[in-house]
């Protein structure tokens, strides 16, 4: 199902989770993804999004290099990779979402949200729909 056009009625869930860098890993309108998550939440419900932390660049790049060596993704294009974005020669592009970028996406949505970095590897964004 397209996460930016969920086939659920308004207010169906207490929690919506989009993890494993799902907000960045697919070619979706990130703001539409957030709005749709909020639409299917009940009042007081929470939406959780995760991305990679900027401080995790070295281990993250090494992990994707292992995936490329195993043939699971295309070869890493080291010249085009950097600044938090891994680019493969087959066109795969794997960015991350920084707190300032998330703030821009959440602007005007009238929800409380917070950003929390965990274990120097993951950046979590938690939104709460007004009750």
Phi and psi restraints in degrees (value plus and minus 20) as a CYANA .aco file:
   2 UNK   PHI     -92.0   -52.0
   2 UNK   PSI      96.0   136.0
   3 UNK   PHI     -86.6   -46.6
   3 UNK   PSI     -35.8     4.2
   4 UNK   PHI    -112.3   -72.3
   4 UNK   PSI     -20.7    19.3
   5 UNK   PHI    -165.4  -125.4
   5 UNK   PSI      50.2    90.2
   6 UNK   PHI     -90.8   -50.8
   6 UNK   PSI     123.1   163.1
   7 UNK   PHI    -113.0   -73.0
   7 UNK   PSI      26.3    66.3
   8 UNK   PHI    -141.9  -101.9
   8 UNK   PSI     131.3   171.3
   9 UNK   PHI     -93.7   -53.7
   9 UNK   PSI     139.3   179.3
  10 UNK   PHI     -73.7   -33.7
  10 UNK   PSI     121.4   161.4
  11 UNK   PHI      48.6    88.6
  11 UNK   PSI      10.6    50.6
  12 UNK   PHI     -99.2   -59.2
  12 UNK   PSI     -44.6    -4.6
  13 UNK   PHI    -150.1  -110.1
  13 UNK   PSI     133.7   173.7
  14 UNK   PHI    -106.7   -66.7
  14 UNK   PSI     -48.4    -8.4
  15 UNK   PHI    -163.0  -123.0
  15 UNK   PSI     116.0   156.0
  16 UNK   PHI    -142.7  -102.7
  16 UNK   PSI     110.9   150.9
  17 UNK   PHI    -144.4  -104.4
  17 UNK   PSI     112.1   152.1
  18 UNK   PHI    -148.7  -108.7
  18 UNK   PSI      73.2   113.2
  19 UNK   PHI    -132.8   -92.8
  19 UNK   PSI    -195.2  -155.2
  20 UNK   PHI      38.9    78.9
  20 UNK   PSI      18.8    58.8
  21 UNK   PHI      41.7    81.7
  21 UNK   PSI       6.1    46.1
  22 UNK   PHI     -79.8   -39.8
  22 UNK   PSI     -46.8    -6.8
  23 UNK   PHI     -90.0   -50.0
  23 UNK   PSI     -39.5     0.5
  24 UNK   PHI    -133.8   -93.8
  24 UNK   PSI     -44.6    -4.6
  25 UNK   PHI     -94.4   -54.4
  25 UNK   PSI     -38.8     1.2
  26 UNK   PHI    -138.0   -98.0
  26 UNK   PSI     133.6   173.6
  27 UNK   PHI     -99.1   -59.1
  27 UNK   PSI      56.6    96.6
  28 UNK   PHI    -145.2  -105.2
  28 UNK   PSI     138.8   178.8
  29 UNK   PHI     -94.1   -54.1
  29 UNK   PSI      89.6   129.6
  30 UNK   PHI     -82.4   -42.4
  30 UNK   PSI     -59.9   -19.9
  31 UNK   PHI     -85.7   -45.7
  31 UNK   PSI     -60.0   -20.0
  32 UNK   PHI     -83.4   -43.4
  32 UNK   PSI     -58.0   -18.0
  33 UNK   PHI     -82.4   -42.4
  33 UNK   PSI     -63.7   -23.7
  34 UNK   PHI     -85.7   -45.7
  34 UNK   PSI     -66.6   -26.6
  35 UNK   PHI     -80.3   -40.3
  35 UNK   PSI     -61.6   -21.6
  36 UNK   PHI     -87.0   -47.0
  36 UNK   PSI     -58.6   -18.6
  37 UNK   PHI     -80.7   -40.7
  37 UNK   PSI     -62.7   -22.7
  38 UNK   PHI     -87.1   -47.1
  38 UNK   PSI     -55.5   -15.5
  39 UNK   PHI     -81.1   -41.1
  39 UNK   PSI     -61.2   -21.2
  40 UNK   PHI    -105.7   -65.7
  40 UNK   PSI     -20.6    19.4
  41 UNK   PHI    -104.2   -64.2
  41 UNK   PSI     124.2   164.2
  42 UNK   PHI     -93.2   -53.2
  42 UNK   PSI     138.7   178.7
  43 UNK   PHI     -74.7   -34.7
  43 UNK   PSI     112.9   152.9
  44 UNK   PHI      64.6   104.6
  44 UNK   PSI     -24.3    15.7
  45 UNK   PHI     -90.6   -50.6
  45 UNK   PSI     144.9   184.9
  46 UNK   PHI    -145.2  -105.2
  46 UNK   PSI     125.6   165.6
  47 UNK   PHI    -139.9   -99.9
  47 UNK   PSI     115.2   155.2
  48 UNK   PHI    -140.6  -100.6
  48 UNK   PSI     107.5   147.5
  49 UNK   PHI    -143.4  -103.4
  49 UNK   PSI     124.8   164.8
  50 UNK   PHI    -151.0  -111.0
  50 UNK   PSI     134.3   174.3
  51 UNK   PHI    -164.6  -124.6
  51 UNK   PSI     158.6   198.6
  52 UNK   PHI    -101.7   -61.7
  52 UNK   PSI     128.2   168.2
  53 UNK   PHI    -100.1   -60.1
  53 UNK   PSI     124.8   164.8
  54 UNK   PHI     -77.5   -37.5
  54 UNK   PSI     -55.6   -15.6
  55 UNK   PHI     -88.9   -48.9
  55 UNK   PSI     -27.6    12.4
  56 UNK   PHI    -115.2   -75.2
  56 UNK   PSI      -8.6    31.4
  57 UNK   PHI     -73.4   -33.4
  57 UNK   PSI     -73.0   -33.0
  58 UNK   PHI     -78.3   -38.3
  58 UNK   PSI     -75.7   -35.7
  59 UNK   PHI     -82.6   -42.6
  59 UNK   PSI     -55.5   -15.5
  60 UNK   PHI     -85.3   -45.3
  60 UNK   PSI     -66.8   -26.8
  61 UNK   PHI     -81.5   -41.5
  61 UNK   PSI     -63.8   -23.8
  62 UNK   PHI     -80.8   -40.8
  62 UNK   PSI     -61.2   -21.2
  63 UNK   PHI     -83.7   -43.7
  63 UNK   PSI     -63.5   -23.5
  64 UNK   PHI     -89.4   -49.4
  64 UNK   PSI     -51.3   -11.3
  65 UNK   PHI     -83.9   -43.9
  65 UNK   PSI     -59.4   -19.4
  66 UNK   PHI     -84.3   -44.3
  66 UNK   PSI     -59.6   -19.6
  67 UNK   PHI     -83.1   -43.1
  67 UNK   PSI     -60.4   -20.4
  68 UNK   PHI     -86.1   -46.1
  68 UNK   PSI     -62.7   -22.7
  69 UNK   PHI     -82.5   -42.5
  69 UNK   PSI     -50.5   -10.5
  70 UNK   PHI    -104.3   -64.3
  70 UNK   PSI     -22.4    17.6
  71 UNK   PHI      60.4   100.4
  71 UNK   PSI      -6.4    33.6
  72 UNK   PHI    -102.5   -62.5
  72 UNK   PSI     -45.4    -5.4
  73 UNK   PHI    -157.3  -117.3
  73 UNK   PSI     150.0   190.0
  74 UNK   PHI     -90.1   -50.1
  74 UNK   PSI     148.0   188.0
  75 UNK   PHI     -80.2   -40.2
  75 UNK   PSI     118.9   158.9
  76 UNK   PHI     -90.7   -50.7
  76 UNK   PSI     110.9   150.9
  77 UNK   PHI    -112.5   -72.5
  77 UNK   PSI      75.0   115.0
  78 UNK   PHI     -87.5   -47.5
  78 UNK   PSI     -47.0    -7.0
  79 UNK   PHI     -89.2   -49.2
  79 UNK   PSI     -53.5   -13.5
  80 UNK   PHI    -116.9   -76.9
  80 UNK   PSI     -29.7    10.3
  81 UNK   PHI    -107.2   -67.2
  81 UNK   PSI     125.9   165.9
  82 UNK   PHI     128.3   168.3
  82 UNK   PSI     153.3   193.3
  83 UNK   PHI      34.0    74.0
  83 UNK   PSI      16.1    56.1
  84 UNK   PHI      66.9   106.9
  84 UNK   PSI     -21.4    18.6
  85 UNK   PHI    -134.7   -94.7
  85 UNK   PSI     106.5   146.5
  86 UNK   PHI    -120.5   -80.5
  86 UNK   PSI     108.6   148.6
  87 UNK   PHI    -140.8  -100.8
  87 UNK   PSI     111.9   151.9
  88 UNK   PHI    -123.7   -83.7
  88 UNK   PSI     134.7   174.7
  89 UNK   PHI     -86.5   -46.5
  89 UNK   PSI     -38.3     1.7
  90 UNK   PHI    -106.3   -66.3
  90 UNK   PSI     -16.6    23.4
  91 UNK   PHI      82.7   122.7
  91 UNK   PSI     -32.5     7.5
  92 UNK   PHI     -82.7   -42.7
  92 UNK   PSI     112.3   152.3
  93 UNK   PHI    -149.4  -109.4
  93 UNK   PSI     104.2   144.2
  94 UNK   PHI    -143.1  -103.1
  94 UNK   PSI      68.0   108.0
  95 UNK   PHI    -104.4   -64.4
  95 UNK   PSI    -197.8  -157.8
  96 UNK   PHI    -147.2  -107.2
  96 UNK   PSI     150.8   190.8
  97 UNK   PHI    -140.9  -100.9
  97 UNK   PSI      93.6   133.6
  98 UNK   PHI    -102.2   -62.2
  98 UNK   PSI     136.7   176.7
  99 UNK   PHI     -73.9   -33.9
  99 UNK   PSI     -61.0   -21.0
 100 UNK   PHI     -84.9   -44.9
 100 UNK   PSI     -56.0   -16.0
 101 UNK   PHI     -89.0   -49.0
 101 UNK   PSI     -59.5   -19.5
 102 UNK   PHI     -85.1   -45.1
 102 UNK   PSI     -59.8   -19.8
 103 UNK   PHI     -77.7   -37.7
 103 UNK   PSI     -60.7   -20.7
 104 UNK   PHI     -85.3   -45.3
 104 UNK   PSI     -58.6   -18.6
 105 UNK   PHI     -87.5   -47.5
 105 UNK   PSI     -56.3   -16.3
 106 UNK   PHI    -105.5   -65.5
 106 UNK   PSI     -28.9    11.1
 107 UNK   PHI     -77.8   -37.8
 107 UNK   PSI     111.5   151.5
 108 UNK   PHI      60.9   100.9
 108 UNK   PSI     -18.1    21.9
 109 UNK   PHI    -106.9   -66.9
 109 UNK   PSI     -26.1    13.9
 110 UNK   PHI      34.7    74.7
 110 UNK   PSI      28.7    68.7
 111 UNK   PHI    -150.2  -110.2
 111 UNK   PSI     129.8   169.8
 112 UNK   PHI    -101.2   -61.2
 112 UNK   PSI     118.8   158.8
 113 UNK   PHI    -168.9  -128.9
 113 UNK   PSI     140.1   180.1
 114 UNK   PHI    -164.0  -124.0
 114 UNK   PSI     133.8   173.8
 115 UNK   PHI    -134.3   -94.3
 115 UNK   PSI     113.7   153.7
 116 UNK   PHI    -157.5  -117.5
 116 UNK   PSI     106.0   146.0
 117 UNK   PHI    -110.7   -70.7
 117 UNK   PSI     114.8   154.8
 118 UNK   PHI    -141.6  -101.6
 118 UNK   PSI     109.6   149.6
 119 UNK   PHI      35.8    75.8
 119 UNK   PSI       6.2    46.2
 120 UNK   PHI      33.9    73.9
 120 UNK   PSI       5.4    45.4
 121 UNK   PHI    -150.3  -110.3
 121 UNK   PSI     -56.5   -16.5
 122 UNK   PHI    -142.5  -102.5
 122 UNK   PSI     123.5   163.5
 123 UNK   PHI    -132.3   -92.3
 123 UNK   PSI      99.8   139.8
 124 UNK   PHI    -129.0   -89.0
 124 UNK   PSI     123.4   163.4
 125 UNK   PHI    -143.7  -103.7
 125 UNK   PSI     101.2   141.2
 126 UNK   PHI    -135.5   -95.5
 126 UNK   PSI     102.8   142.8
 127 UNK   PHI    -132.3   -92.3
 127 UNK   PSI     125.7   165.7
 128 UNK   PHI    -145.1  -105.1
 128 UNK   PSI     103.5   143.5
 129 UNK   PHI     -93.1   -53.1
 129 UNK   PSI     115.8   155.8
 130 UNK   PHI     -76.6   -36.6
 130 UNK   PSI     122.9   162.9
